[in-house]
Each structure stands twice: as C-alpha cells, then as structure tokens.
Amino acid sequence: MSYHHIINAHSKRGDYKSAGVWLEKALGDATVSPHVWMFNCVIDSCAQKCKQELVRRYLQLMKDASVRPNVVTFNSAIHAFSLEGKVEEALAFETDMRAARVAPNVTTFGSWIHAHAKAGGLAEKENEQGKNHAESAVRLMHRLTRLKLVADVKCFGSVMSAFANAKDPQSCVTWFTRMRAARIMPTIFILNTVIYAFGRVGDRYQAGVWLERITALQLQPDVRSYASVIHGCAKKGDSKLALAWLARCQTAQIVPNLICLNGVIDACAQQGDGKAAVAVLEKMKSLKVLPDAISYNSVIDSFATSGHTHGAVAYLHKMIAAKLQPCRVTMSSVMHAFAMRGDVSGCAQVLEHMQRHQVHLDAVAWNCLLHAHANLSDGDGARKLLKQMRQQQLQQSQLHTRDSPDSKNSSNNNNSNNSSSSGGRNQCKMAHAAPTIESYNTAILACANAGDIQGARQRV
C-alpha cells in the first residue's frame, strides 16, 4: 500500500494526527516523490477539526517540498477558518491563490460566504455587525456571478444564514426565492434556516408556516425545525403555542431535545405559569433529557414572576440537589419572587446567601431589594438602601484612584496598608452595587407608594 493510500485512509477517518505522521514519513523517504494529493488529504482532515495552525504548517511544508497547491488545497485551508467565522484569515488566502495562479471556484466562494455568516452569528452587537456580514456575503454572491460561476445550495444557504443571524427574515426569504428561481431544490438545512430567522425575531406564526412548507416539499422536519418555532414562541412568551408545537413534535415521533424543552419552559416562565413549567421539567425525565441550569433557572423564574416564593425556593433546592451551581441569574430570580410580595427580609436573606457563596452581586440583585421596599410602600427603607449604594459607588471610585500608578508607589511603603486596602477592596465587591437609573426610579416609586412626595422629589 502506497503512502498516498495510507494517508487517505487516516484522513477519511478524521485521524489528522496519523495522516500527518505518514505525510512526514513520506517526505523523509528519498524514494517517494511528494504529490499534491498527499498534502490535500492531510490539510483537509486538519481543516475539518479546525486545526488552523496545523493547516498553516502543512502549507509551509508543501512550499518547502516545492509542491504547487491547487484549488482543493486552498479550499480546505479556507474552510478551516470559515468554520469559526474568521473572515479576515479566510479572505487572506485569495492573495496566495493569485500568487499561485489558482482561480477561486464555487466552493471557494461558498466558504468565504459561510465565514461571514458564522461571524455574524458570533458578533456581540448582532444587529449591526450581523447586517454588515450579510451585506458582505451578498457582495461575494454578486462577484461570483460576475465571474460566470453558478452558485450552489451551500452559497445560497450561507447567505440566508447570514441574514438569519442579522435578524432579517424577509431578506432570508428573498434569497430563498432566488434560489428556487435558480432551480435549486431546498434542503432541510435551508428551510430550517428560514424558520430560525423568523424564530429569532419572535415571529412564531411565520416560523410555523415555514415548518409546514417542509412537508409540502416532501421533506421531513427534524428537531431543529421544531426548536426554532418554539424559540419564536418563547421570545413572545406564548406558552400556549409553545406547548402545542411541543405536542406536535412528539406526535411526529421526533424526540424533543434540551433546546426545545428549555424554550417551552421559558415561554411558561414569562407567563408566570409555574405549574406548566414544572410539568415540562418533569417531562424531561420521561424523555431521558437531562435538565441543565437554564431549565431550573426558567422554572424558578416562572414562580418568581407570580411572586410564588415557596416554589422558587423549592426548585432552588432541587437545582442544588441535581448538582447544578446556582448563578447570579438564579439568585436574582429567587429575590424577585420575594420582591413581588414586598418581603424585604426574604430578599435580604437571599443576598446574604449570595455573599456567603461568593455569587457576584450586581445592580439587578440590589434593585430587587429596592423593589421589595417599593411593594411594601417602605420609602424610608428604599432611601437608606439607595444611599448605601451611592456610598459604595463613591468608595469604588476612591479605590480606583488608589490603584492608579501614581498612588502605587506611595502604597508600597507600607505592607500592612496594602493588606488592609486589599481586604477593603474584597469587601466592596461583596457590598452594595452602584445604583442604576432603575435604582432611582424604584426608590422614587417606593416614596410615592408611601405618600412621601418630598422624598420622591429628592430622589429626582
């Protein structure tokens, strides 16, 4: 068996390490003339695992061995970076292609477009950056057409994904129509992309319509199809419709996954329907789906929304019993349950629990305590708490000043002062958070509920 066959066998199994070892053995064998396909097999197997540094390494070995890369070589290398949305790195290979006199083909453009789609999904500022990536994907499609290349289903699917990530379902539909005009049959991935686009913006009705189109095109919806529709329901807090789609998913003999079930629980939580949320959590057991922290957080939130403190605390304990770590969101939801009832003491106990277990305290937690004062019509308590939060803001500002480069030289003269300063800094982290606009508004509401007009004006 030749080196090429051995390398190819390892590459097909996804064993990029063994493929690389055999490639280097071949390069060290004076009787073997290295071939471009040997390198292509190894580079492709590395690309599938997103091993970008190895891709670059084998490209360099290829250059050292005076083996000329072809379009397959470059497409594999570009693919490695497009999978993680690294647009600049993926596009940079065009310069190398020109130097090697290799023209890009449809697969090349498909990977570049996919890089933009992926980057749009990873962008923190999704609306703006996602839109920019979608527009860049469209420009690549136009460029592809000018080169008289015919876009394939991957190209269209990636452009649609870019618009779905940019929360632009109408543009997604426009490109679906263009794809159909090009006589390209849609795949389940394409239709799921459209459903996902509508689900992201909370248009659960249109998401449902597109799920129906799957069967009309003689395709079978999968769990992702239903998950996207349910996500749309959750975005609007439509628990009734979310439960209906969950039932349809099971009727179609598709086992709902964690994403589906968490979406239904989230929809129930927004309606304050703890009973329904618990029922879905219990359903997970029969479906052998393991609940995660998001599942419990949503159930706790469903009780918190309706001020059901006993339910919120009970599922906090069940979450801990399931060996899941409560986070800031969890504890803030429990606090919210007490705040809804005006239970200041209950809120304070949860805050103490968060401090003891070193759960990060932010303004949301303290605002819950302010809401408890407001619902209790306790203007004095709200004013005192807000004053403490403002003092904390001042202390943090002073600590930042002490931590500046100018002050560090003087503080180094006294080790004991450094220790006490460090202790004070840690204490401040666990103390009151700086007030937000919601903090002031809640304090004003507390004074207004107590009939303290002067106190409310002072907060303004």
C-alpha atoms as one frame of an Amber mdcrd trajectory, in Angstrom:
protein
   0.000   0.000   0.000   1.396   3.419  -1.014   1.857   6.390   1.288  -0.983
   8.150  -0.508  -3.455   5.354   0.256  -2.417   5.211   3.927  -2.683   8.997
   4.332  -6.046   8.989   2.567  -7.376   6.219   4.821  -6.426   8.092   8.000
  -7.836  11.350   6.630 -11.206   9.793   5.813 -11.459   8.571   9.419 -10.718
  12.103  10.621  -7.411  10.999  12.152  -5.429  14.069  11.171  -2.560  13.208
  13.538  -1.820   9.827  11.949  -2.296  11.296   8.470   0.268  13.969   9.323
   2.726  11.411  10.679   2.557   9.383   7.457   2.910  12.507   5.347   6.128
  13.414   7.153   7.368   9.831   6.731   6.724  10.179   3.009   8.621  13.485
   2.914  11.577  11.801   4.643  11.635   8.903   2.168  14.022   9.712  -0.678
  12.301   7.158  -2.934   8.953   8.952  -2.701   8.022  11.948  -4.813   5.546
  14.016  -2.767   2.251  14.688  -4.529  -0.258  17.493  -4.032  -2.998  14.997
  -3.112  -0.992  13.761  -0.129  -0.944  17.288   1.280  -4.581  17.876   0.357
  -5.718  14.844   2.354  -3.855  15.973   5.479  -4.841  19.639   5.173  -8.493
  18.709   4.674  -8.538  16.414   7.728  -6.982  19.222   9.812  -9.481  21.734
   8.414 -12.447  19.572   9.424 -11.184  19.735  13.028 -10.442  23.486  12.762
  -6.732  22.845  13.377  -5.716  26.099  11.760  -2.085  26.171  12.910  -1.558
  22.682  11.504  -3.127  23.797   8.223  -0.587  26.620   8.022   2.217  24.237
   8.958   1.394  21.760   6.169   1.044  24.587   3.662   4.577  25.641   4.584
   5.843  22.044   4.278   4.167  21.935   0.892   6.044  25.059  -0.139   9.342
  23.672   1.204   8.789  20.485  -0.800   8.221  22.586  -3.967   4.743  21.111
  -4.393   2.360  23.509  -6.083  -1.021  23.880  -4.327  -4.241  23.614  -6.332
  -7.752  24.941  -5.718  -8.590  21.955  -3.483  -5.642  22.834  -1.251  -6.788
  26.412  -0.814 -10.447  25.479  -0.371  -9.559  23.169   2.513  -7.399  25.837
   4.136 -10.137  28.476   3.771 -12.683  26.041   5.170 -10.650  25.673   8.377
 -11.045  29.377   9.108 -14.597  29.798   7.788 -15.909  27.213  10.249 -15.033
  29.592  13.095 -16.105  32.772  11.322 -12.558  34.083  10.881 -13.329  36.237
   7.868 -10.039  38.116   7.515  -7.953  34.941   7.670 -10.224  33.160   5.184
 -10.167  36.034   2.686  -6.402  36.454   3.063  -5.861  33.221   1.123  -7.005
  34.982  -2.044  -3.607  36.705  -2.202  -1.860  33.323  -2.016  -4.187  31.959
  -4.687  -3.287  34.786  -7.040   0.416  34.217  -6.411  -0.045  30.516  -7.236
  -2.226  31.417 -10.251  -5.134  29.420  -8.865  -8.609  30.761  -9.623 -11.322
  30.527  -6.949 -14.295  28.278  -7.723 -17.824  27.967  -6.314 -16.565  26.034
  -3.298 -14.110  28.845  -2.511 -16.861  31.451  -2.579 -19.125  29.170  -0.560
 -16.528  29.041   2.237 -15.953  32.808   2.167 -19.697  33.439   2.376 -20.005
  30.890   5.179 -17.261  32.731   7.095 -19.367  35.902   7.011 -22.488  34.003
   8.079 -20.653  32.421  11.005 -19.051  35.718  12.033 -22.487  37.374  12.016
 -23.743  34.750  14.441 -20.762  35.224  16.744 -20.914  39.029  16.725 -21.674
  40.593  20.114 -23.557  43.501  18.514 -25.637  41.195  16.362 -27.958  43.691
  14.702 -25.263  45.989  13.325 -22.341  43.629  12.744 -24.631  40.836  11.572
 -26.092  43.153   8.950 -22.589  44.123   7.757 -21.606  40.472   7.377 -24.824
  39.739   5.479 -24.128  42.595   3.069 -20.575  41.303   2.566 -21.985  37.842
   1.811 -24.264  39.366  -0.840 -21.316  41.171  -2.438 -19.482  37.861  -2.703
 -22.540  36.336  -4.393 -22.569  39.166  -6.951 -18.854  38.751  -7.533 -19.347
  35.021  -8.049 -21.974  35.775 -10.702 -19.693  38.260 -12.481 -17.073  35.518
 -12.755 -19.744  33.419 -14.523 -19.793  30.848 -11.743 -23.074  29.216 -10.733
 -23.922  29.456  -7.053 -24.814  26.159  -5.395 -27.068  25.320  -2.451 -24.231
  25.969   0.024 -23.735  29.514  -1.263 -27.441  30.330  -1.033 -27.734  28.634
   2.359 -24.827  30.630   3.784 -26.251  33.948   2.556 -29.576  33.045   4.151
 -27.798  32.110   7.389 -26.073  35.495   7.356 -29.439  37.270   7.159 -30.938
  34.954   9.792 -28.095  35.885  12.159 -28.720  39.544  11.325 -32.377  39.082
  12.387 -33.608  39.875   8.877 -36.060  37.088   7.962 -37.517  38.951   4.960
 -34.114  39.084   3.216 -33.713  35.427   4.099 -36.975  34.682   2.260 -35.839
  36.832  -0.693 -32.729  34.685  -1.150 -34.808  31.537  -0.770 -36.943  32.769
  -3.681 -33.829  33.479  -5.754 -32.531  30.014  -5.019 -35.788  28.465  -6.222
 -35.638  30.664  -9.349 -32.186  29.180  -9.987 -33.891  25.743  -9.925 -32.024
  24.594  -6.844 -34.013  22.290  -4.612 -34.029  23.377  -0.952 -32.694  21.043
   1.692 -33.920  20.651   5.255 -30.990  22.875   6.296 -32.225  25.663   4.018
 -35.788  25.528   5.347 -34.570  25.326   8.937 -32.567  28.491   8.291 -35.746
  30.359   7.287 -37.614  29.010  10.327 -34.705  30.027  12.551 -34.745  33.538
  11.029 -38.403  34.060  11.950 -37.957  32.383  15.335 -35.131  34.758  16.262
 -37.390  37.793  15.891 -40.294  36.126  17.709 -42.493  35.690  14.612 -43.761
  32.266  15.701 -46.620  32.302  13.187 -44.399  32.671  10.114 -41.946  30.184
  11.634 -44.837  27.736  11.850 -45.888  28.431   8.265 -42.394  27.597   7.025
 -42.317  24.404   9.061 -45.484  23.362   7.240 -43.740  24.029   3.915 -41.178
  21.357   4.755 -43.738  18.573   4.329 -45.195  20.322   1.266 -41.758  19.985
  -0.371 -41.743  16.278   0.525 -39.088  16.724   3.203 -39.234  15.723   6.850
 -38.896  18.304   9.635 -36.324  17.490  12.296 -35.853  18.523  15.914 -34.162
  21.775  14.823 -37.270  22.743  12.877 -39.468  22.481  15.956 -36.831  24.044
  18.231 -36.774  27.218  16.107 -40.582  27.562  16.124 -40.671  27.026  19.893
 -37.899  29.599  20.269 -40.118  32.087  18.451 -42.933  31.297  20.893 -40.586
  31.775  23.848 -39.447  35.168  22.503 -43.051  36.367  22.775 -43.922  34.422
  25.927 -46.584  32.440  24.049 -46.644  29.375  26.294 -49.875  28.007  24.847
 -48.483  27.853  21.304 -45.108  26.581  22.547 -46.828  23.672  24.301 -48.868
  22.969  21.160 -45.723  22.757  18.998 -44.048  20.540  21.579 -47.030  18.181
  21.320 -46.807  18.212  17.512 -43.095  17.434  17.714 -43.830  14.327  19.761
 -46.768  13.361  17.536 -44.349  13.399  14.599 -42.293  10.868  16.600 -39.432
  13.325  16.974 -37.845  13.301  20.422 -37.570  16.925  21.610 -34.103  17.929
  22.735 -32.970  20.177  25.578 -33.249  23.309  23.431 -36.897  22.541  22.595
 -37.859  21.831  26.185 -35.999  24.816  27.624 -37.776  27.021  25.102 -41.179
  25.795  26.300 -40.200  26.304  29.959 -39.011  29.830  29.126 -42.345  30.634
  27.482 -44.183  29.347  30.584 -41.875  31.380  32.834 -42.768  34.611  31.050
 -46.430  33.902  31.754 -45.694  33.132  35.412 -47.114  29.652  34.871 -45.045
  27.651  37.344 -47.304  24.621  37.129 -46.817  24.267  33.362 -43.062  24.928
  33.665 -42.725  22.166  36.269 -44.743  19.783  34.074 -42.262  20.300  31.200
 -39.320  19.838  33.588 -40.843  16.550  34.751 -41.419  15.533  31.118 -37.664
  15.722  30.621 -37.242  12.717  32.893 -39.578  10.547  30.832 -37.802  11.675
  27.661 -34.402  10.951  29.258 -33.292  14.528  28.666 -31.094  15.850  31.460
 -32.170  19.333  32.644 -29.426  21.945  32.834 -29.038  25.171  34.810 -31.121
  27.049  32.212 -34.003  24.608  32.779 -34.050  25.230  36.527 -33.462  28.967
  36.175 -36.543  29.228  33.952 -38.684  27.184  36.342 -37.566  29.371  39.258
 -38.309  32.451  37.166 -41.818  31.135  36.415 -42.548  31.152  40.160 -40.755
  34.461  40.695 -42.875  36.214  38.053 -46.026  35.367  40.007 -44.422  36.049
  43.415 -44.591  32.365  44.433 -41.689  32.319  46.897 -42.192  28.741  48.105
 -41.988  27.373  44.549 -38.924  29.465  43.730 -37.063  28.330  46.870 -38.158
  24.690  46.429 -36.703  24.497  42.907 -33.580  26.304  44.019 -33.007  23.423
  46.449 -33.816  20.880  43.711 -31.324  22.576  41.434 -28.609  22.241  44.076
 -29.646  18.610  44.699 -29.163  17.992  40.953 -25.557  19.172  41.448 -26.086
  22.289  39.346 -24.481  25.517  40.547 -26.913  28.427  41.068 -25.631  31.589
  39.440 -26.403  35.292  39.693 -29.441  34.852  37.414 -30.792  32.075  39.647
 -30.496  34.041  42.857 -31.833  37.241  41.286 -34.948  35.305  40.225 -35.444
  33.990  43.774 -35.035  37.539  45.078 -37.565  38.750  42.543 -40.123  36.316
  43.986 -39.699  37.854  47.438 -39.676  41.379  45.994 -43.019  40.783  44.276
 -44.521  40.103  47.699 -42.773  43.034  49.358 -40.804  40.593  51.521 -37.733
  42.681  52.373 -36.499  40.130  54.938 -36.655  37.315  52.375 -34.707  39.397
  49.822 -32.064  40.223  52.419 -31.636  36.532  53.275 -31.045  35.665  49.627
 -28.481  38.487  49.401 -26.664  37.119  52.438 -26.664  33.661  50.820 -25.123
  35.151  47.670 -22.434  36.871  49.740 -21.564  33.722  51.669 -21.244  31.681
  48.464 -19.403  34.479  46.635 -22.026  34.863  43.921 -21.360  38.082  42.024
 -23.688  40.845  43.197 -24.735  43.376  40.605 -27.297  46.166  40.469 -30.047
  43.695  39.483 -29.867  41.977  42.873 -29.922  45.222  44.812 -32.707  46.610
  42.648 -34.782  43.559  43.636 -34.373  44.600  47.258 -35.404  48.138  46.304
 -38.498  46.701  44.574 -39.343  44.839  47.779 -39.264  48.153  49.654 -41.395
  49.743  46.921 -44.012  46.971  47.031 -44.053  47.307  50.817 -44.508  51.103
  50.440 -41.366  51.494  52.542 -39.965  54.808  51.342 -37.546  55.186  54.264
 -36.017  51.737  53.690 -35.615  52.422  49.961 -33.937  55.787  50.633 -31.461
  54.227  53.084 -30.598  51.422  50.683 -30.109  53.844  47.788 -27.868  55.982
  49.984 -25.724  52.924  50.787 -25.476  52.088  47.077 -24.341  55.645  46.313
 -21.729  55.486  49.076 -20.488  52.229  47.563 -20.143  53.944  44.195 -18.012
  56.642  45.832 -15.840  54.048  47.632 -15.237  52.166  44.381 -14.184  55.421
  42.718 -11.709  56.084  45.551 -10.328  52.532  45.271  -9.731  53.033  41.551
  -7.860  56.216  42.398  -5.697  54.385  44.974  -4.979  51.653  42.395  -3.671
  54.187  39.883   0.090  54.085  39.005   0.790  57.332  40.900  -0.646  56.001
  44.137   1.024  52.553  43.934   4.482  53.976  44.681   3.348  55.519  47.946
   1.327  52.458  48.965   4.344  50.161  48.507   5.994  51.830  51.521   3.603
  50.152  53.923   2.808  46.431  53.504   0.198  46.488  56.225  -1.658  49.263
  54.438  -1.611  47.158  51.285  -3.192  44.260  53.137  -5.951  46.373  54.609
  -6.550  48.013  51.234  -6.892  44.571  49.617  -9.280  43.481  52.299 -11.348
  46.611  51.787 -11.435  46.008  48.061 -12.752  42.461  48.504 -15.320  43.697
  50.980 -16.554  46.272  48.480 -17.015  43.579  45.838 -19.433  41.828  48.140
 -21.124  45.054  49.227 -23.671  47.256  47.507 -23.521  47.762  43.743 -23.536
  51.210  42.192 -27.097  52.474  41.553 -28.593  52.485  38.050 -31.445  54.524
  36.612 -33.782  51.697  37.649 -32.498  52.044  41.227 -33.527  55.709  41.356
 -36.873  55.045  39.663 -37.650  52.254  42.138 -36.700  54.435  45.105 -38.998
  57.165  43.757 -41.792  54.598  43.400 -41.240  53.459  46.997 -41.544  57.034
  48.269 -44.604  57.639  46.089 -46.286  54.455  47.355 -45.603  55.630  50.906
 -47.120  59.020  50.122 -43.744  60.685  50.669 -43.849  63.322  47.920 -40.859
  65.215  49.299 -38.747  62.026  49.382 -39.738  61.240  45.802 -38.712  64.722
  44.670 -35.366  64.389  46.441 -34.671  61.170  44.509 -35.391  63.018  41.253
